[in-house]
Amino acid sequence: MKRSLSLSILGTALATLPNARALEWNGFYLNGEVGAVMQQELSVKSEVTSAPGKMTFTPGVRANLEFGGRVSEHFDIGIASGILWNSIDKLEDDSLSNSTLMQVPVFANFTYRLPLKRWVPYAGAGVGGVMTLLDLKTPIGKLNGSDFTFGYQAFAGVRYSLSERADLGIGYQFLTTSDHDWSDGGVTLKTDGSISHSIVASFSWKF
């Protein structure tokens, strides 16, 4: 009876050993990313528009910085922030100049990696908040305000290992937020949530 119980305990321990090793700590990492971002048009209605309309954007830039831990050979958990900047092209039929939209996300990121020798495909998701700063100049009014909304992102790409510590990569990032509500001097602007698509190049350092 005792022998059987001992063998059962040993078998259970051996069975869980790969899972324990799968969670073995692999150190920290720092990722830097820069690339292009395309904002989808926003549906708007407020005191600065005479009727429901659309706000459209020109292509912009995105830069990110992420710090985190490699909790296993395949999984990373990190904190990421950055800047997304776009110039506003039109509001309804009005062409705009010197109007911009800037977003500052702060996300907890969860990444799955699949090391294949030097090539490392990856995919993941992030959740958190996004501060969005709007500087809008229209023929019938101006608005300079900010709001803070819930946001999340999904991303995927591939990295190439230059060494045990350094990687270069390229990836795609999808980011979306909940609805926006800006106000400035009694003028308000409400829109649906923003959606953006980014292509970024990255450099990663592991330590």
ABEGO torsion letter per residue (X at the ends): XAAAAAAAAAAAAAAAAAAAAAABBAEBBBBBBBBBBBBBBBBBBBAABABBBBBBBBBBBBBBBBBBBBABAABBBBBBBEBBBBBBABBEABBBBGBBBBBBBBBBBBBBBBBBEABBBBBBBBBEBBBBBBBBBBAAEBBBBBBBBBBBBBBBEBBBBABAABBBBBBBBBBBBBBBBBBBGGBBBBBBBBBBBBBBBBBBBBX
